Amino acid sequence: MKQWWHQEIEYAAKSLGSDLSSGLPSQEASIRFEKYGPNQLKEAKKYSALRIFFEQFEDFIVWVLIGAARPSLL
């Protein structure tokens, strides 16, 4: 897998068959759309605030910190 973020802009555009000033030709864009689908990110799942709160207690270090704080509360 190429690390595109490490490449020069001109090199990345040339490697992808694109032009920096005009983009992809319409025909090539249609072919890529059919092959790869729309250029969209998948929507992430929504989590409720209550679920996020309870997920905090799944981590072991949280329980260690609670245990360390307990003597000072007593």
PyMOL Python script that loads the backbone (N, CA, C, O; Angstrom):
from pymol import cmd

cmd.read_pdbstr("""\
ATOM      1  N   MET A   1       0.846  -1.181   0.000  1.00  0.00           N
ATOM      2  CA  MET A   1       0.000   0.000   0.000  1.00  0.00           C
ATOM      3  C   MET A   1       0.887   1.240   0.000  1.00  0.00           C
ATOM      4  O   MET A   1       1.780   1.380   0.836  1.00  0.00           O
ATOM      5  N   LYS A   2       0.633   2.119  -0.932  1.00  0.00           N
ATOM      6  CA  LYS A   2       1.425   3.338  -1.020  1.00  0.00           C
ATOM      7  C   LYS A   2       0.964   4.345   0.026  1.00  0.00           C
ATOM      8  O   LYS A   2      -0.226   4.463   0.318  1.00  0.00           O
ATOM      9  N   GLN A   3       1.910   5.049   0.571  1.00  0.00           N
ATOM     10  CA  GLN A   3       1.597   6.084   1.553  1.00  0.00           C
ATOM     11  C   GLN A   3       1.517   7.409   0.808  1.00  0.00           C
ATOM     12  O   GLN A   3       2.507   8.129   0.679  1.00  0.00           O
ATOM     13  N   TRP A   4       0.312   7.717   0.318  1.00  0.00           N
ATOM     14  CA  TRP A   4       0.131   8.883  -0.541  1.00  0.00           C
ATOM     15  C   TRP A   4       0.444  10.187   0.160  1.00  0.00           C
ATOM     16  O   TRP A   4       0.833  11.156  -0.491  1.00  0.00           O
ATOM     17  N   TRP A   5       0.285  10.236   1.463  1.00  0.00           N
ATOM     18  CA  TRP A   5       0.528  11.476   2.191  1.00  0.00           C
ATOM     19  C   TRP A   5       2.017  11.813   2.261  1.00  0.00           C
ATOM     20  O   TRP A   5       2.373  12.935   2.620  1.00  0.00           O
ATOM     21  N   HIS A   6       2.892  10.865   1.925  1.00  0.00           N
ATOM     22  CA  HIS A   6       4.334  11.115   1.906  1.00  0.00           C
ATOM     23  C   HIS A   6       4.832  11.544   0.523  1.00  0.00           C
ATOM     24  O   HIS A   6       5.998  11.913   0.384  1.00  0.00           O
ATOM     25  N   GLN A   7       3.993  11.503  -0.478  1.00  0.00           N
ATOM     26  CA  GLN A   7       4.400  11.786  -1.847  1.00  0.00           C
ATOM     27  C   GLN A   7       4.198  13.261  -2.197  1.00  0.00           C
ATOM     28  O   GLN A   7       3.380  13.953  -1.591  1.00  0.00           O
ATOM     29  N   GLU A   8       4.944  13.712  -3.164  1.00  0.00           N
ATOM     30  CA  GLU A   8       4.737  15.048  -3.701  1.00  0.00           C
ATOM     31  C   GLU A   8       3.395  15.064  -4.432  1.00  0.00           C
ATOM     32  O   GLU A   8       2.976  14.044  -4.979  1.00  0.00           O
ATOM     33  N   ILE A   9       2.734  16.194  -4.444  1.00  0.00           N
ATOM     34  CA  ILE A   9       1.408  16.307  -5.055  1.00  0.00           C
ATOM     35  C   ILE A   9       1.449  15.927  -6.528  1.00  0.00           C
ATOM     36  O   ILE A   9       0.589  15.190  -7.012  1.00  0.00           O
ATOM     37  N   GLU A  10       2.436  16.424  -7.225  1.00  0.00           N
ATOM     38  CA  GLU A  10       2.538  16.155  -8.660  1.00  0.00           C
ATOM     39  C   GLU A  10       2.708  14.655  -8.931  1.00  0.00           C
ATOM     40  O   GLU A  10       2.096  14.111  -9.850  1.00  0.00           O
ATOM     41  N   TYR A  11       3.542  13.999  -8.125  1.00  0.00           N
ATOM     42  CA  TYR A  11       3.776  12.567  -8.292  1.00  0.00           C
ATOM     43  C   TYR A  11       2.504  11.770  -8.020  1.00  0.00           C
ATOM     44  O   TYR A  11       2.176  10.850  -8.769  1.00  0.00           O
ATOM     45  N   ALA A  12       1.791  12.116  -6.959  1.00  0.00           N
ATOM     46  CA  ALA A  12       0.561  11.400  -6.618  1.00  0.00           C
ATOM     47  C   ALA A  12      -0.483  11.559  -7.722  1.00  0.00           C
ATOM     48  O   ALA A  12      -1.139  10.588  -8.099  1.00  0.00           O
ATOM     49  N   ALA A  13      -0.638  12.764  -8.236  1.00  0.00           N
ATOM     50  CA  ALA A  13      -1.613  13.009  -9.309  1.00  0.00           C
ATOM     51  C   ALA A  13      -1.239  12.222 -10.561  1.00  0.00           C
ATOM     52  O   ALA A  13      -2.099  11.615 -11.198  1.00  0.00           O
ATOM     53  N   LYS A  14       0.035  12.235 -10.907  1.00  0.00           N
ATOM     54  CA  LYS A  14       0.489  11.503 -12.101  1.00  0.00           C
ATOM     55  C   LYS A  14       0.287  10.000 -11.913  1.00  0.00           C
ATOM     56  O   LYS A  14      -0.144   9.320 -12.844  1.00  0.00           O
ATOM     57  N   SER A  15       0.587   9.478 -10.740  1.00  0.00           N
ATOM     58  CA  SER A  15       0.421   8.051 -10.467  1.00  0.00           C
ATOM     59  C   SER A  15      -1.034   7.616 -10.542  1.00  0.00           C
ATOM     60  O   SER A  15      -1.325   6.481 -10.919  1.00  0.00           O
ATOM     61  N   LEU A  16      -1.943   8.506 -10.186  1.00  0.00           N
ATOM     62  CA  LEU A  16      -3.373   8.186 -10.209  1.00  0.00           C
ATOM     63  C   LEU A  16      -4.026   8.511 -11.547  1.00  0.00           C
ATOM     64  O   LEU A  16      -5.228   8.312 -11.724  1.00  0.00           O
ATOM     65  N   GLY A  17      -3.224   9.015 -12.492  1.00  0.00           N
ATOM     66  CA  GLY A  17      -3.763   9.331 -13.816  1.00  0.00           C
ATOM     67  C   GLY A  17      -4.635  10.565 -13.817  1.00  0.00           C
ATOM     68  O   GLY A  17      -5.586  10.653 -14.593  1.00  0.00           O
ATOM     69  N   SER A  18      -4.326  11.516 -12.963  1.00  0.00           N
ATOM     70  CA  SER A  18      -5.126  12.730 -12.854  1.00  0.00           C
ATOM     71  C   SER A  18      -4.298  13.950 -13.246  1.00  0.00           C
ATOM     72  O   SER A  18      -3.071  13.887 -13.325  1.00  0.00           O
ATOM     73  N   ASP A  19      -4.981  15.041 -13.483  1.00  0.00           N
ATOM     74  CA  ASP A  19      -4.334  16.304 -13.815  1.00  0.00           C
ATOM     75  C   ASP A  19      -4.692  17.295 -12.712  1.00  0.00           C
ATOM     76  O   ASP A  19      -5.856  17.407 -12.326  1.00  0.00           O
ATOM     77  N   LEU A  20      -3.686  18.016 -12.203  1.00  0.00           N
ATOM     78  CA  LEU A  20      -3.941  18.933 -11.095  1.00  0.00           C
ATOM     79  C   LEU A  20      -4.860  20.092 -11.464  1.00  0.00           C
ATOM     80  O   LEU A  20      -5.588  20.591 -10.606  1.00  0.00           O
ATOM     81  N   SER A  21      -4.844  20.523 -12.699  1.00  0.00           N
ATOM     82  CA  SER A  21      -5.667  21.671 -13.076  1.00  0.00           C
ATOM     83  C   SER A  21      -7.079  21.286 -13.507  1.00  0.00           C
ATOM     84  O   SER A  21      -8.022  22.043 -13.277  1.00  0.00           O
ATOM     85  N   SER A  22      -7.236  20.103 -14.136  1.00  0.00           N
ATOM     86  CA  SER A  22      -8.560  19.745 -14.650  1.00  0.00           C
ATOM     87  C   SER A  22      -9.153  18.486 -14.016  1.00  0.00           C
ATOM     88  O   SER A  22     -10.323  18.184 -14.253  1.00  0.00           O
ATOM     89  N   GLY A  23      -8.390  17.753 -13.227  1.00  0.00           N
ATOM     90  CA  GLY A  23      -8.903  16.540 -12.598  1.00  0.00           C
ATOM     91  C   GLY A  23      -8.944  15.378 -13.570  1.00  0.00           C
ATOM     92  O   GLY A  23      -8.187  15.341 -14.540  1.00  0.00           O
ATOM     93  N   LEU A  24      -9.832  14.427 -13.306  1.00  0.00           N
ATOM     94  CA  LEU A  24      -9.974  13.258 -14.171  1.00  0.00           C
ATOM     95  C   LEU A  24     -10.858  13.577 -15.367  1.00  0.00           C
ATOM     96  O   LEU A  24     -11.787  14.376 -15.247  1.00  0.00           O
ATOM     97  N   PRO A  25     -10.591  12.977 -16.503  1.00  0.00           N
ATOM     98  CA  PRO A  25     -11.540  13.086 -17.620  1.00  0.00           C
ATOM     99  C   PRO A  25     -12.869  12.428 -17.219  1.00  0.00           C
ATOM    100  O   PRO A  25     -12.878  11.490 -16.422  1.00  0.00           O
ATOM    101  N   SER A  26     -13.966  12.908 -17.758  1.00  0.00           N
ATOM    102  CA  SER A  26     -15.294  12.404 -17.394  1.00  0.00           C
ATOM    103  C   SER A  26     -15.418  10.900 -17.580  1.00  0.00           C
ATOM    104  O   SER A  26     -15.996  10.212 -16.739  1.00  0.00           O
ATOM    105  N   GLN A  27     -14.879  10.394 -18.673  1.00  0.00           N
ATOM    106  CA  GLN A  27     -14.981   8.962 -18.940  1.00  0.00           C
ATOM    107  C   GLN A  27     -14.242   8.160 -17.863  1.00  0.00           C
ATOM    108  O   GLN A  27     -14.760   7.154 -17.378  1.00  0.00           O
ATOM    109  N   GLU A  28     -13.048   8.596 -17.492  1.00  0.00           N
ATOM    110  CA  GLU A  28     -12.276   7.903 -16.460  1.00  0.00           C
ATOM    111  C   GLU A  28     -12.976   8.002 -15.104  1.00  0.00           C
ATOM    112  O   GLU A  28     -12.973   7.042 -14.333  1.00  0.00           O
ATOM    113  N   ALA A  29     -13.574   9.153 -14.811  1.00  0.00           N
ATOM    114  CA  ALA A  29     -14.312   9.318 -13.560  1.00  0.00           C
ATOM    115  C   ALA A  29     -15.491   8.357 -13.503  1.00  0.00           C
ATOM    116  O   ALA A  29     -15.763   7.780 -12.451  1.00  0.00           O
ATOM    117  N   SER A  30     -16.187   8.178 -14.604  1.00  0.00           N
ATOM    118  CA  SER A  30     -17.318   7.243 -14.658  1.00  0.00           C
ATOM    119  C   SER A  30     -16.857   5.807 -14.436  1.00  0.00           C
ATOM    120  O   SER A  30     -17.512   5.044 -13.726  1.00  0.00           O
ATOM    121  N   ILE A  31     -15.740   5.443 -15.037  1.00  0.00           N
ATOM    122  CA  ILE A  31     -15.201   4.093 -14.869  1.00  0.00           C
ATOM    123  C   ILE A  31     -14.831   3.848 -13.407  1.00  0.00           C
ATOM    124  O   ILE A  31     -15.147   2.799 -12.846  1.00  0.00           O
ATOM    125  N   ARG A  32     -14.171   4.807 -12.807  1.00  0.00           N
ATOM    126  CA  ARG A  32     -13.768   4.649 -11.404  1.00  0.00           C
ATOM    127  C   ARG A  32     -14.980   4.649 -10.472  1.00  0.00           C
ATOM    128  O   ARG A  32     -14.983   3.955  -9.455  1.00  0.00           O
ATOM    129  N   PHE A  33     -16.004   5.425 -10.818  1.00  0.00           N
ATOM    130  CA  PHE A  33     -17.223   5.429 -10.013  1.00  0.00           C
ATOM    131  C   PHE A  33     -17.876   4.053 -10.035  1.00  0.00           C
ATOM    132  O   PHE A  33     -18.322   3.554  -9.002  1.00  0.00           O
ATOM    133  N   GLU A  34     -17.929   3.444 -11.213  1.00  0.00           N
ATOM    134  CA  GLU A  34     -18.515   2.108 -11.336  1.00  0.00           C
ATOM    135  C   GLU A  34     -17.681   1.072 -10.579  1.00  0.00           C
ATOM    136  O   GLU A  34     -18.226   0.153  -9.968  1.00  0.00           O
ATOM    137  N   LYS A  35     -16.362   1.229 -10.625  1.00  0.00           N
ATOM    138  CA  LYS A  35     -15.471   0.254 -10.004  1.00  0.00           C
ATOM    139  C   LYS A  35     -15.408   0.401  -8.483  1.00  0.00           C
ATOM    140  O   LYS A  35     -15.453  -0.597  -7.764  1.00  0.00           O
ATOM    141  N   TYR A  36     -15.304   1.657  -7.981  1.00  0.00           N
ATOM    142  CA  TYR A  36     -15.063   1.904  -6.557  1.00  0.00           C
ATOM    143  C   TYR A  36     -16.258   2.471  -5.805  1.00  0.00           C
ATOM    144  O   TYR A  36     -16.267   2.466  -4.574  1.00  0.00           O
ATOM    145  N   GLY A  37     -17.262   2.959  -6.518  1.00  0.00           N
ATOM    146  CA  GLY A  37     -18.422   3.554  -5.857  1.00  0.00           C
ATOM    147  C   GLY A  37     -18.200   5.035  -5.580  1.00  0.00           C
ATOM    148  O   GLY A  37     -17.182   5.598  -5.982  1.00  0.00           O
ATOM    149  N   PRO A  38     -19.146   5.663  -4.896  1.00  0.00           N
ATOM    150  CA  PRO A  38     -19.045   7.097  -4.638  1.00  0.00           C
ATOM    151  C   PRO A  38     -17.898   7.424  -3.672  1.00  0.00           C
ATOM    152  O   PRO A  38     -17.497   6.591  -2.858  1.00  0.00           O
ATOM    153  N   ASN A  39     -17.396   8.618  -3.776  1.00  0.00           N
ATOM    154  CA  ASN A  39     -16.295   9.082  -2.942  1.00  0.00           C
ATOM    155  C   ASN A  39     -16.882   9.629  -1.634  1.00  0.00           C
ATOM    156  O   ASN A  39     -16.958  10.841  -1.429  1.00  0.00           O
ATOM    157  N   GLN A  40     -17.291   8.710  -0.760  1.00  0.00           N
ATOM    158  CA  GLN A  40     -17.916   9.097   0.507  1.00  0.00           C
ATOM    159  C   GLN A  40     -17.374   8.219   1.629  1.00  0.00           C
ATOM    160  O   GLN A  40     -17.024   7.057   1.425  1.00  0.00           O
ATOM    161  N   LEU A  41     -17.317   8.811   2.815  1.00  0.00           N
ATOM    162  CA  LEU A  41     -16.971   8.045   3.999  1.00  0.00           C
ATOM    163  C   LEU A  41     -18.227   7.406   4.545  1.00  0.00           C
ATOM    164  O   LEU A  41     -19.311   7.984   4.467  1.00  0.00           O
ATOM    165  N   LYS A  42     -18.085   6.209   5.099  1.00  0.00           N
ATOM    166  CA  LYS A  42     -19.232   5.569   5.731  1.00  0.00           C
ATOM    167  C   LYS A  42     -19.534   6.284   7.037  1.00  0.00           C
ATOM    168  O   LYS A  42     -18.631   6.676   7.775  1.00  0.00           O
ATOM    169  N   GLU A  43     -20.813   6.443   7.304  1.00  0.00           N
ATOM    170  CA  GLU A  43     -21.216   7.135   8.528  1.00  0.00           C
ATOM    171  C   GLU A  43     -20.963   6.228   9.723  1.00  0.00           C
ATOM    172  O   GLU A  43     -21.333   5.054   9.717  1.00  0.00           O
ATOM    173  N   ALA A  44     -20.333   6.781  10.737  1.00  0.00           N
ATOM    174  CA  ALA A  44     -20.013   6.013  11.934  1.00  0.00           C
ATOM    175  C   ALA A  44     -21.267   5.821  12.789  1.00  0.00           C
ATOM    176  O   ALA A  44     -22.217   6.602  12.727  1.00  0.00           O
ATOM    177  N   LYS A  45     -21.231   4.755  13.588  1.00  0.00           N
ATOM    178  CA  LYS A  45     -22.349   4.502  14.495  1.00  0.00           C
ATOM    179  C   LYS A  45     -22.422   5.607  15.539  1.00  0.00           C
ATOM    180  O   LYS A  45     -21.399   6.131  15.979  1.00  0.00           O
ATOM    181  N   LYS A  46     -23.626   5.949  15.923  1.00  0.00           N
ATOM    182  CA  LYS A  46     -23.838   6.942  16.975  1.00  0.00           C
ATOM    183  C   LYS A  46     -23.919   6.214  18.313  1.00  0.00           C
ATOM    184  O   LYS A  46     -24.606   5.200  18.428  1.00  0.00           O
ATOM    185  N   TYR A  47     -23.235   6.716  19.300  1.00  0.00           N
ATOM    186  CA  TYR A  47     -23.262   6.139  20.629  1.00  0.00           C
ATOM    187  C   TYR A  47     -23.933   7.107  21.587  1.00  0.00           C
ATOM    188  O   TYR A  47     -23.720   8.317  21.511  1.00  0.00           O
ATOM    189  N   SER A  48     -24.733   6.576  22.479  1.00  0.00           N
ATOM    190  CA  SER A  48     -25.394   7.429  23.469  1.00  0.00           C
ATOM    191  C   SER A  48     -24.382   7.814  24.549  1.00  0.00           C
ATOM    192  O   SER A  48     -23.360   7.150  24.725  1.00  0.00           O
ATOM    193  N   ALA A  49     -24.681   8.882  25.255  1.00  0.00           N
ATOM    194  CA  ALA A  49     -23.797   9.340  26.319  1.00  0.00           C
ATOM    195  C   ALA A  49     -23.699   8.295  27.423  1.00  0.00           C
ATOM    196  O   ALA A  49     -22.636   8.123  28.020  1.00  0.00           O
ATOM    197  N   LEU A  50     -24.792   7.599  27.699  1.00  0.00           N
ATOM    198  CA  LEU A  50     -24.791   6.569  28.739  1.00  0.00           C
ATOM    199  C   LEU A  50     -23.870   5.410  28.356  1.00  0.00           C
ATOM    200  O   LEU A  50     -23.134   4.897  29.199  1.00  0.00           O
ATOM    201  N   ARG A  51     -23.911   5.001  27.096  1.00  0.00           N
ATOM    202  CA  ARG A  51     -23.041   3.915  26.644  1.00  0.00           C
ATOM    203  C   ARG A  51     -21.570   4.331  26.744  1.00  0.00           C
ATOM    204  O   ARG A  51     -20.730   3.549  27.189  1.00  0.00           O
ATOM    205  N   ILE A  52     -21.267   5.547  26.335  1.00  0.00           N
ATOM    206  CA  ILE A  52     -19.889   6.042  26.415  1.00  0.00           C
ATOM    207  C   ILE A  52     -19.415   6.047  27.867  1.00  0.00           C
ATOM    208  O   ILE A  52     -18.275   5.682  28.155  1.00  0.00           O
ATOM    209  N   PHE A  53     -20.301   6.465  28.787  1.00  0.00           N
ATOM    210  CA  PHE A  53     -19.959   6.491  30.209  1.00  0.00           C
ATOM    211  C   PHE A  53     -19.601   5.094  30.708  1.00  0.00           C
ATOM    212  O   PHE A  53     -18.573   4.917  31.363  1.00  0.00           O
ATOM    213  N   PHE A  54     -20.441   4.093  30.405  1.00  0.00           N
ATOM    214  CA  PHE A  54     -20.194   2.743  30.897  1.00  0.00           C
ATOM    215  C   PHE A  54     -19.005   2.084  30.214  1.00  0.00           C
ATOM    216  O   PHE A  54     -18.362   1.221  30.811  1.00  0.00           O
ATOM    217  N   GLU A  55     -18.699   2.463  28.991  1.00  0.00           N
ATOM    218  CA  GLU A  55     -17.526   1.908  28.320  1.00  0.00           C
ATOM    219  C   GLU A  55     -16.229   2.341  28.980  1.00  0.00           C
ATOM    220  O   GLU A  55     -15.205   1.681  28.809  1.00  0.00           O
ATOM    221  N   GLN A  56     -16.250   3.428  29.724  1.00  0.00           N
ATOM    222  CA  GLN A  56     -15.053   3.879  30.422  1.00  0.00           C
ATOM    223  C   GLN A  56     -14.594   2.853  31.452  1.00  0.00           C
ATOM    224  O   GLN A  56     -13.405   2.768  31.758  1.00  0.00           O
ATOM    225  N   PHE A  57     -15.534   2.074  31.989  1.00  0.00           N
ATOM    226  CA  PHE A  57     -15.210   1.114  33.036  1.00  0.00           C
ATOM    227  C   PHE A  57     -14.746  -0.233  32.489  1.00  0.00           C
ATOM    228  O   PHE A  57     -14.488  -1.148  33.270  1.00  0.00           O
ATOM    229  N   GLU A  58     -14.632  -0.378  31.183  1.00  0.00           N
ATOM    230  CA  GLU A  58     -14.128  -1.606  30.588  1.00  0.00           C
ATOM    231  C   GLU A  58     -12.597  -1.678  30.639  1.00  0.00           C
ATOM    232  O   GLU A  58     -12.022  -2.755  30.480  1.00  0.00           O
ATOM    233  N   ASP A  59     -11.953  -0.563  30.856  1.00  0.00           N
ATOM    234  CA  ASP A  59     -10.498  -0.520  30.866  1.00  0.00           C
ATOM    235  C   ASP A  59      -9.963  -0.845  32.266  1.00  0.00           C
ATOM    236  O   ASP A  59     -10.443  -0.306  33.263  1.00  0.00           O
ATOM    237  N   PHE A  60      -8.988  -1.712  32.325  1.00  0.00           N
ATOM    238  CA  PHE A  60      -8.422  -2.155  33.601  1.00  0.00           C
ATOM    239  C   PHE A  60      -7.827  -0.999  34.394  1.00  0.00           C
ATOM    240  O   PHE A  60      -7.985  -0.946  35.614  1.00  0.00           O
ATOM    241  N   ILE A  61      -7.153  -0.083  33.731  1.00  0.00           N
ATOM    242  CA  ILE A  61      -6.486   1.013  34.441  1.00  0.00           C
ATOM    243  C   ILE A  61      -7.487   1.896  35.182  1.00  0.00           C
ATOM    244  O   ILE A  61      -7.144   2.486  36.207  1.00  0.00           O
ATOM    245  N   VAL A  62      -8.711   1.995  34.682  1.00  0.00           N
ATOM    246  CA  VAL A  62      -9.742   2.769  35.372  1.00  0.00           C
ATOM    247  C   VAL A  62     -10.032   2.129  36.723  1.00  0.00           C
ATOM    248  O   VAL A  62     -10.178   2.827  37.726  1.00  0.00           O
ATOM    249  N   TRP A  63     -10.114   0.801  36.751  1.00  0.00           N
ATOM    250  CA  TRP A  63     -10.375   0.110  38.009  1.00  0.00           C
ATOM    251  C   TRP A  63      -9.191   0.257  38.971  1.00  0.00           C
ATOM    252  O   TRP A  63      -9.392   0.340  40.182  1.00  0.00           O
ATOM    253  N   VAL A  64      -7.981   0.289  38.454  1.00  0.00           N
ATOM    254  CA  VAL A  64      -6.804   0.514  39.300  1.00  0.00           C
ATOM    255  C   VAL A  64      -6.879   1.904  39.929  1.00  0.00           C
ATOM    256  O   VAL A  64      -6.603   2.068  41.117  1.00  0.00           O
ATOM    257  N   LEU A  65      -7.247   2.882  39.145  1.00  0.00           N
ATOM    258  CA  LEU A  65      -7.350   4.252  39.667  1.00  0.00           C
ATOM    259  C   LEU A  65      -8.479   4.383  40.685  1.00  0.00           C
ATOM    260  O   LEU A  65      -8.336   5.087  41.685  1.00  0.00           O
ATOM    261  N   ILE A  66      -9.587   3.715  40.434  1.00  0.00           N
ATOM    262  CA  ILE A  66     -10.683   3.737  41.418  1.00  0.00           C
ATOM    263  C   ILE A  66     -10.232   3.088  42.712  1.00  0.00           C
ATOM    264  O   ILE A  66     -10.513   3.591  43.800  1.00  0.00           O
ATOM    265  N   GLY A  67      -9.522   1.951  42.590  1.00  0.00           N
ATOM    266  CA  GLY A  67      -9.004   1.279  43.780  1.00  0.00           C
ATOM    267  C   GLY A  67      -7.997   2.138  44.542  1.00  0.00           C
ATOM    268  O   GLY A  67      -7.971   2.109  45.772  1.00  0.00           O
ATOM    269  N   ALA A  68      -7.179   2.890  43.838  1.00  0.00           N
ATOM    270  CA  ALA A  68      -6.191   3.760  44.480  1.00  0.00           C
ATOM    271  C   ALA A  68      -6.867   4.958  45.137  1.00  0.00           C
ATOM    272  O   ALA A  68      -6.366   5.474  46.136  1.00  0.00           O
ATOM    273  N   ALA A  69      -7.985   5.404  44.599  1.00  0.00           N
ATOM    274  CA  ALA A  69      -8.668   6.560  45.167  1.00  0.00           C
ATOM    275  C   ALA A  69      -9.545   6.184  46.363  1.00  0.00           C
ATOM    276  O   ALA A  69      -9.877   7.041  47.183  1.00  0.00           O
ATOM    277  N   ARG A  70      -9.914   4.926  46.462  1.00  0.00           N
ATOM    278  CA  ARG A  70     -10.842   4.477  47.509  1.00  0.00           C
ATOM    279  C   ARG A  70     -10.328   4.752  48.937  1.00  0.00           C
ATOM    280  O   ARG A  70     -11.102   5.237  49.762  1.00  0.00           O
ATOM    281  N   PRO A  71      -9.071   4.464  49.257  1.00  0.00           N
ATOM    282  CA  PRO A  71      -8.611   4.747  50.633  1.00  0.00           C
ATOM    283  C   PRO A  71      -8.703   6.226  51.007  1.00  0.00           C
ATOM    284  O   PRO A  71      -8.956   6.553  52.166  1.00  0.00           O
ATOM    285  N   SER A  72      -8.505   7.104  50.060  1.00  0.00           N
ATOM    286  CA  SER A  72      -8.580   8.538  50.382  1.00  0.00           C
ATOM    287  C   SER A  72     -10.014   8.990  50.601  1.00  0.00           C
ATOM    288  O   SER A  72     -10.249  10.021  51.231  1.00  0.00           O
ATOM    289  N   LEU A  73     -10.975   8.230  50.086  1.00  0.00           N
ATOM    290  CA  LEU A  73     -12.383   8.578  50.280  1.00  0.00           C
ATOM    291  C   LEU A  73     -12.899   8.107  51.636  1.00  0.00           C
ATOM    292  O   LEU A  73     -13.886   8.634  52.149  1.00  0.00           O
ATOM    293  N   LEU A  74     -12.225   7.111  52.213  1.00  0.00           N
ATOM    294  CA  LEU A  74     -12.672   6.556  53.497  1.00  0.00           C
ATOM    295  C   LEU A  74     -12.069   7.241  54.642  1.00  0.00           C
ATOM    296  O   LEU A  74     -12.347   6.888  55.788  1.00  0.00           O
TER     297      LEU A  74
END
""", "prot")
cmd.dss("prot")
cmd.show_as("cartoon", "prot")
cmd.util.cbc("prot")
cmd.orient("prot")
